[in-house]
Amino acid sequence: VEISKDLKKRGFSFLGPTIVYAHMQATGLVNDHLVSCFRHAETSKML
């Protein structure tokens, strides 16, 4: 939420917490793979 608020102050529009979080997932800043997921171990090493 803080990131989206900061970006709105800087002139960005149509930007909310959902879009910012989705971008963080897409760029690898957030790993939402469950521990039981076959990709969890590999993606955890990337962070």
Summary of the structure (lengths in Angstrom):
residues: 47
radius of gyration: 13.6
end to end distance: 21.3
largest distance: 40.5
contacts: 85
relative contact order: 0.13
helix: 53%
strand: 0%
